[in-house]
């Protein structure tokens, strides 16, 4: 039997840190429940506060206190994403480019913040806490970090790295807010701290974008698809250009991250479920470095691509099966019954539909079974071969392929139409079989 690859076998790591795994530096506690964030405001005391009234940090707090928590989380993520290139550029020649202060560690902070904010489940909250404690373990993470003085760190004493630590702080607060959003007193403060840290890099641009985000949300607009900088010129284009040049190199382990971040700049997600599954990669795997994680992400992306192919093929088959048959597919007096039904081919059509359903379910799992995928792939290959042989024989008969239809409970497929699906079914079956072997090797 083919087993699940080790990298995807482990359950998410248990929380690390203080009591119940909570990070003790913030003074907040965790609530291990699934949270519904769409319409849960912190306070009704400031319900009359408008985005246009935001003038400073205090007025931002007041506005946030009357808004749903999900909005605070989204704004904090966008703040951290805007200033991320400062960290990326600093790590180009930094003292630690493979450990806790690497680009990979920072990207993990960001994608986990995004995934945890979108999936407020017990599992993702626990993962968010683990990532936070792993990535920020050397950072003095409290309200002091946002004060207008040098960021307190246990790291290199280099003045040219100070802006990068402000970007790091913004990412840390964004993740903390996503996994620990239960304190009404602290949650708006976390966003303000993130904004303050980010604004040390570009005060005007950061605050203008925060106010614009607040205004859009107040109008009921979702920020999906809204670029991070919009009409405001990105003040970190130089840093991003340097990063893009490095990450776009052949065999770079950051090609996925470049696509992911550039999509974020445009205000969109590559795939929320993909982001979630990347965030769920166990802690021990991240410690193996960027190249190793790139390989695991490639496997996850291939799994999602196969799932999309399964869904598309099933949709095409369903449409072809339910489309009205034309006169050529009926008897000379055009009765409602379709002419021919070959039991074996009919059975294979049913098998294909059932197998596609099984494939979608298995490929939806974080850790699908390679042995199960192998069975699914072989079933599709077998059905494709049987249908190809039968339709080939029909085509040589005097009636012609166009005069034959194979029915199932859901409809019928004419032989001429059915033969068009043999190659797609065969190709998908082979792809799933190949993926099962690759997944085993992951």
C-alpha positions as CSV (number, residue, x, y, z in Angstrom):
1,X,0.0,0.0,0.0
2,X,1.1,3.5,-0.7
3,X,1.1,5.7,2.4
4,X,0.8,9.4,2.9
5,X,4.1,11.3,2.5
6,X,5.8,12.1,5.8
7,X,5.7,15.9,5.1
8,X,1.9,15.9,5.0
9,X,1.3,13.1,7.6
10,X,1.8,15.1,10.8
11,X,-1.1,16.9,12.4
12,X,-0.6,20.6,12.9
13,X,2.0,21.3,15.7
14,X,0.7,21.9,19.2
15,X,0.9,25.4,20.6
16,X,4.1,26.5,22.1
17,X,4.7,29.2,24.7
18,X,3.1,30.1,28.0
19,X,0.1,28.7,29.7
20,X,-2.0,26.7,27.3
21,X,0.5,27.6,24.7
22,X,-0.4,31.2,24.7
23,X,2.3,33.8,23.9
24,X,2.7,35.6,27.2
25,X,4.2,38.8,25.9
26,X,0.9,40.3,24.7
27,X,-1.1,39.7,27.9
28,X,-3.9,38.3,25.8
29,X,-5.5,34.9,26.0
30,X,-6.7,32.5,23.4
31,X,-10.2,31.2,22.9
32,X,-10.1,27.7,21.2
33,X,-13.4,28.0,19.3
34,X,-14.4,28.8,15.8
35,X,-15.1,32.5,15.6
36,X,-17.7,34.2,13.4
37,X,-16.1,37.5,12.5
38,X,-18.3,38.8,9.7
39,X,-20.5,41.0,11.9
40,X,-19.0,41.1,15.4
41,X,-18.1,44.7,16.3
42,X,-15.9,45.5,19.4
43,X,-18.1,48.2,20.8
44,X,-21.2,50.2,20.0
45,X,-19.9,53.2,22.0
46,X,-18.5,54.8,18.9
47,X,-21.1,53.8,16.3
48,X,-21.2,57.4,15.0
49,X,-17.5,57.5,14.2
50,X,-16.9,57.9,10.4
51,X,-13.8,57.0,8.4
52,X,-13.6,60.7,7.4
53,X,-13.1,61.5,11.1
54,X,-9.9,59.4,11.3
55,X,-7.1,62.0,11.9
56,X,-4.6,60.1,14.1
57,X,-4.1,56.8,16.0
58,X,-6.7,57.6,18.7
59,X,-9.4,58.3,16.1
60,X,-8.5,55.1,14.2
61,X,-8.9,53.2,17.4
62,X,-12.4,54.7,17.9
63,X,-13.4,53.8,14.4
64,X,-12.1,50.3,14.7
65,X,-13.9,49.8,18.0
66,X,-17.3,50.2,16.2
67,X,-16.4,47.9,13.3
68,X,-16.5,44.1,12.7
69,X,-13.4,42.4,13.8
70,X,-12.9,40.9,10.3
71,X,-12.3,44.4,9.0
72,X,-9.6,45.1,11.5
73,X,-7.9,41.8,10.6
74,X,-8.0,42.6,6.9
75,X,-6.6,46.1,7.3
76,X,-3.8,44.8,9.4
77,X,-2.8,42.2,6.8
78,X,-2.8,44.9,4.1
79,X,-0.6,47.1,6.2
80,X,1.9,44.3,6.7
81,X,1.9,43.3,3.0
82,X,2.5,46.8,1.9
83,X,5.8,47.2,3.7
84,X,7.0,43.6,3.2
85,X,9.5,44.5,0.4
86,X,11.5,46.4,2.9
87,X,12.2,43.1,4.7
88,X,12.7,41.2,1.4
89,X,15.4,43.7,0.3
90,X,17.1,43.7,3.7
91,X,17.5,40.0,3.6
92,X,19.4,40.1,0.4
93,X,22.7,40.4,2.2
94,X,21.5,40.0,5.8
95,X,23.3,38.0,8.5
96,X,20.6,35.4,8.7
97,X,19.0,34.4,5.4
98,X,18.0,30.8,6.2
99,X,16.9,30.9,9.8
100,X,14.2,32.7,11.8
101,X,14.8,36.0,10.1
102,X,14.9,34.8,6.5
103,X,12.6,35.8,3.7
104,X,10.9,32.4,4.0
105,X,10.2,33.0,7.7
106,X,8.7,36.4,6.9
107,X,6.6,35.0,4.1
108,X,5.4,32.3,6.4
109,X,4.3,35.0,8.8
110,X,2.4,36.8,6.1
111,X,0.6,33.8,4.5
112,X,-0.3,32.4,7.8
113,X,-1.8,35.8,8.8
114,X,-3.9,35.8,5.6
115,X,-4.9,32.2,6.0
116,X,-5.8,32.4,9.7
117,X,-7.8,35.6,9.2
118,X,-9.8,33.8,6.5
119,X,-10.2,30.5,8.3
120,X,-11.0,31.2,12.0
121,X,-11.0,27.6,13.0
122,X,-9.4,26.0,16.0
123,X,-6.7,24.4,13.8
124,X,-5.7,27.6,12.0
125,X,-5.7,29.6,15.2
126,X,-3.4,27.0,16.7
127,X,-1.2,27.1,13.6
128,X,-1.1,30.9,13.7
129,X,0.1,30.8,17.3
130,X,2.9,28.3,16.5
131,X,4.1,30.3,13.5
132,X,4.0,33.5,15.6
133,X,6.1,32.0,18.4
134,X,8.5,30.4,16.0
135,X,9.2,33.4,13.9
136,X,9.1,36.1,16.6
137,X,10.9,34.2,19.3
138,X,13.8,36.6,19.4
139,X,11.6,39.7,19.1
140,X,10.6,41.7,22.2
141,X,7.0,41.7,21.2
142,X,5.0,44.1,23.3
143,X,3.6,47.6,23.0
144,X,7.2,48.9,23.3
145,X,8.0,47.7,19.8
146,X,5.8,50.3,18.3
147,X,7.3,53.3,20.1
148,X,9.3,55.7,18.0
149,X,12.6,54.3,19.1
150,X,14.8,51.5,17.8
151,X,13.0,48.2,17.7
152,X,14.3,46.1,20.6
153,X,15.7,42.9,19.2
154,X,18.2,40.2,20.0
155,X,19.9,40.3,16.7
156,X,22.4,42.3,14.7
157,X,23.1,45.8,15.8
158,X,23.1,47.3,12.4
159,X,21.3,50.6,11.8
160,X,20.6,49.7,8.1
161,X,18.4,46.8,9.3
162,X,16.2,48.9,11.5
163,X,13.6,49.6,8.8
164,X,13.3,45.9,8.2
165,X,12.4,45.3,11.8
166,X,9.6,47.7,11.5
167,X,8.3,45.6,8.6
168,X,8.8,42.5,10.7
169,X,6.8,44.1,13.5
170,X,3.9,44.9,11.2
171,X,3.7,41.3,10.0
172,X,3.9,40.0,13.6
173,X,1.0,42.2,14.7
174,X,-1.0,41.2,11.7
175,X,-0.6,37.5,12.6
176,X,-1.2,38.1,16.3
177,X,-4.4,39.8,15.5
178,X,-5.5,37.0,13.3
179,X,-4.9,34.1,15.8
180,X,-5.6,36.0,19.0
181,X,-8.5,38.4,18.2
182,X,-10.6,37.8,21.4
183,X,-9.5,40.8,23.4
184,X,-11.8,43.7,22.7
185,X,-9.3,46.0,24.4
186,X,-6.2,44.9,22.5
187,X,-7.3,44.1,19.0
188,X,-7.5,47.7,17.7
189,X,-4.2,48.5,19.5
190,X,-2.5,45.7,17.6
191,X,-3.5,47.2,14.3
192,X,-2.4,50.7,15.5
193,X,0.9,49.2,16.5
194,X,1.3,47.5,13.1
195,X,0.4,50.8,11.4
196,X,2.8,52.8,13.5
197,X,5.6,50.3,12.8
198,X,4.8,50.5,9.1
199,X,4.5,54.2,9.0
200,X,8.1,54.6,10.2
201,X,9.0,53.4,6.7
202,X,6.6,55.7,4.8
203,X,4.3,57.7,7.1
204,X,2.2,59.5,4.5
205,X,1.6,56.6,2.2
206,X,0.8,54.0,4.8
207,X,-1.7,56.2,6.7
208,X,-3.4,57.4,3.5
209,X,-4.0,53.8,2.4
210,X,-5.3,52.8,5.8
211,X,-7.8,55.7,5.7
212,X,-8.9,54.7,2.1
213,X,-9.4,51.1,3.2
214,X,-11.5,52.2,6.1
215,X,-13.6,54.4,3.8
216,X,-14.3,51.6,1.4
217,X,-15.3,49.2,4.2
218,X,-17.5,51.8,5.7
219,X,-19.3,52.1,2.3
220,X,-19.8,48.3,2.4
221,X,-17.2,47.5,-0.2
222,X,-15.0,44.4,0.1
223,X,-11.3,44.9,-0.3
224,X,-10.9,41.8,-2.5
225,X,-9.5,43.0,-5.8
226,X,-8.5,46.4,-4.4
227,X,-4.8,47.0,-5.0
228,X,-2.7,47.5,-1.8
229,X,-1.5,51.0,-3.0
230,X,-4.2,51.9,-5.5
231,X,-3.8,55.4,-6.8
232,X,-1.0,56.1,-4.4
233,X,2.4,55.4,-5.8
234,X,4.1,52.4,-4.1
235,X,7.0,53.9,-2.1
236,X,8.8,50.6,-2.0
237,X,9.1,49.9,-5.8
238,X,12.9,50.0,-5.6
239,X,13.0,47.3,-2.9
240,X,10.4,45.2,-4.8
241,X,12.3,45.5,-8.1
242,X,15.4,44.2,-6.4
243,X,13.4,41.3,-4.9
244,X,11.7,40.5,-8.1
245,X,15.0,40.3,-9.9
246,X,16.3,37.7,-7.4
247,X,13.1,35.7,-7.0
248,X,12.5,35.4,-10.8
249,X,15.8,33.7,-11.4
250,X,15.7,30.2,-12.9
251,X,15.5,27.5,-10.1
252,X,14.7,30.1,-7.5
253,X,12.9,28.6,-4.5
254,X,10.8,31.9,-4.4
255,X,9.0,31.7,-7.7
256,X,5.7,30.8,-6.0
257,X,6.2,33.6,-3.4
258,X,6.8,36.1,-6.2
259,X,3.5,35.1,-7.8
260,X,1.7,35.1,-4.4
261,X,3.0,38.5,-3.4
262,X,2.4,40.2,-6.7
263,X,-1.2,38.9,-6.6
264,X,-1.4,40.4,-3.1
265,X,-0.2,43.8,-4.4
266,X,-3.2,43.6,-6.8
267,X,-5.5,42.9,-3.8
268,X,-6.3,39.3,-4.8
269,X,-5.7,35.8,-3.6
270,X,-4.2,33.1,-5.8
271,X,-6.5,30.7,-4.0
272,X,-7.6,30.9,-0.3
273,X,-7.7,27.2,0.1
274,X,-4.1,26.9,-1.3
275,X,-3.0,29.6,1.2
276,X,-4.6,27.6,4.0
277,X,-2.9,24.4,3.0
278,X,0.5,26.1,2.7
279,X,0.1,27.5,6.1
280,X,-0.7,24.0,7.4
281,X,2.7,22.6,6.4
282,X,4.2,21.3,9.6
283,X,6.8,23.4,11.5
284,X,9.6,20.9,11.0
285,X,9.2,21.1,7.2
286,X,9.7,24.9,7.2
287,X,12.9,24.5,9.1
288,X,14.4,22.6,6.1
289,X,14.6,25.7,4.1
290,X,13.2,27.5,1.1
291,X,14.1,24.9,-1.5
292,X,12.3,22.1,0.4
293,X,9.2,24.2,1.0
294,X,9.2,25.1,-2.7
295,X,9.0,21.4,-3.5
296,X,6.1,20.9,-1.1
297,X,4.2,23.9,-2.4
298,X,4.6,22.6,-6.0
299,X,3.0,19.4,-4.9
300,X,0.1,21.2,-3.2
301,X,-0.4,23.4,-6.3
302,X,-0.4,20.3,-8.5
303,X,-3.1,18.7,-6.3
304,X,-5.2,21.8,-6.7
305,X,-4.7,21.9,-10.4
306,X,-5.7,18.2,-10.7
307,X,-8.8,18.9,-8.6
308,X,-9.7,21.7,-11.0
309,X,-9.2,19.4,-14.0
310,X,-11.5,16.8,-12.4
311,X,-14.2,19.4,-11.8
312,X,-13.9,20.7,-15.4
313,X,-14.1,17.2,-17.0
314,X,-17.1,16.2,-14.9
315,X,-18.9,19.4,-15.9
316,X,-18.1,18.8,-19.6
317,X,-19.3,15.2,-19.4
318,X,-22.5,16.3,-17.6
319,X,-23.2,18.9,-20.2
320,X,-22.6,16.5,-23.1
321,X,-24.8,13.9,-21.4
322,X,-27.7,16.2,-20.8
323,X,-27.7,18.1,-24.1
324,X,-30.7,17.3,-26.3
325,X,-30.0,14.6,-28.8
326,X,-30.5,15.7,-32.5
327,X,-32.5,13.8,-35.0
328,X,-29.5,11.7,-36.2
329,X,-29.4,10.2,-32.7
330,X,-33.0,9.0,-32.8
331,X,-35.0,6.5,-34.9
332,X,-36.4,7.3,-38.4
333,X,-39.7,8.4,-36.8
334,X,-37.8,10.3,-34.0
335,X,-39.2,8.6,-30.9
336,X,-38.1,10.1,-27.5
337,X,-36.1,7.0,-26.7
338,X,-32.5,7.0,-27.9
339,X,-31.6,4.1,-30.1
340,X,-28.8,2.1,-28.6
341,X,-27.4,1.4,-25.2
342,X,-24.4,-0.8,-24.8
343,X,-24.4,-2.2,-21.2
344,X,-20.7,-2.3,-20.8
345,X,-20.1,1.2,-22.1
346,X,-23.0,2.5,-20.0
347,X,-21.4,0.9,-17.0
348,X,-18.1,2.6,-17.8
349,X,-19.7,6.0,-18.1
350,X,-21.2,5.5,-14.6
351,X,-17.8,4.4,-13.3
352,X,-16.2,7.6,-14.7
353,X,-18.7,9.9,-13.0
354,X,-18.3,8.0,-9.7
355,X,-14.5,8.0,-10.0
356,X,-14.4,11.7,-10.7
357,X,-16.5,12.3,-7.5
358,X,-14.0,10.2,-5.6
359,X,-11.1,12.0,-7.1
360,X,-12.5,15.4,-6.1
361,X,-13.0,14.2,-2.5
362,X,-9.5,12.8,-2.3
363,X,-7.8,15.8,-3.9
364,X,-9.6,18.1,-1.5
365,X,-7.7,16.6,1.5
366,X,-4.6,18.2,2.9
367,X,-3.0,14.7,2.9
368,X,-4.7,12.5,0.3
369,X,-3.8,8.8,0.2
370,X,-1.4,7.9,-2.6
371,X,-2.8,4.4,-2.8
372,X,-6.3,5.7,-3.2
373,X,-5.2,8.2,-5.9
374,X,-3.5,5.3,-7.7
375,X,-6.7,3.3,-7.7
376,X,-8.6,6.3,-9.0
377,X,-6.2,7.0,-11.8
378,X,-6.1,3.4,-12.9
379,X,-10.0,3.2,-12.9
380,X,-10.1,6.2,-15.3
381,X,-7.5,4.7,-17.6
382,X,-9.3,1.4,-17.7
383,X,-12.7,3.0,-18.5
384,X,-11.1,5.1,-21.2
385,X,-9.6,2.0,-22.9
386,X,-12.9,0.1,-22.8
387,X,-14.8,3.0,-24.3
388,X,-12.2,3.6,-27.0
389,X,-12.3,0.0,-28.1
390,X,-16.1,-0.1,-28.3
391,X,-16.5,3.3,-30.0
392,X,-13.8,2.3,-32.5
393,X,-15.8,-0.8,-33.4
394,X,-19.0,1.1,-33.7
395,X,-17.4,3.6,-36.1
396,X,-16.6,0.8,-38.5
397,X,-20.2,-0.4,-38.7
398,X,-22.6,0.7,-41.3
399,X,-24.8,2.6,-38.8
400,X,-21.9,4.9,-38.1
401,X,-20.9,6.3,-34.7
402,X,-23.3,9.2,-35.0
403,X,-26.3,6.9,-35.0
404,X,-25.5,5.3,-31.6
405,X,-26.0,6.7,-28.1
406,X,-25.1,5.2,-24.8
407,X,-27.5,6.1,-22.0
408,X,-27.2,6.3,-18.2
409,X,-29.6,7.3,-15.6
410,X,-28.7,11.0,-16.1
411,X,-28.9,11.1,-19.9
412,X,-27.1,9.8,-22.9
413,X,-24.0,10.3,-24.9
414,X,-23.8,9.6,-28.6
415,X,-20.8,7.5,-29.6
416,X,-19.4,10.3,-31.8
417,X,-19.6,12.7,-28.8
418,X,-18.4,10.1,-26.3
419,X,-15.2,9.3,-28.3
420,X,-14.1,12.9,-27.9
421,X,-13.8,12.3,-24.1
422,X,-11.6,9.2,-24.3
423,X,-8.3,11.2,-24.5
424,X,-9.2,13.7,-21.7
425,X,-10.3,10.8,-19.4
426,X,-7.1,8.9,-20.2
427,X,-4.9,12.0,-19.8
428,X,-6.4,12.8,-16.4
429,X,-6.2,9.2,-15.2
430,X,-2.5,9.1,-16.1
431,X,-1.9,12.5,-14.4
432,X,-3.5,11.3,-11.2
433,X,-1.5,8.1,-11.3
434,X,1.7,10.0,-11.8
435,X,0.8,12.4,-9.0
436,X,0.2,9.6,-6.6
437,X,3.8,8.4,-7.1
438,X,5.1,12.0,-6.7
439,X,3.0,12.6,-3.6
440,X,4.4,9.4,-2.1
441,X,7.9,10.7,-2.7
442,X,7.0,14.1,-1.1
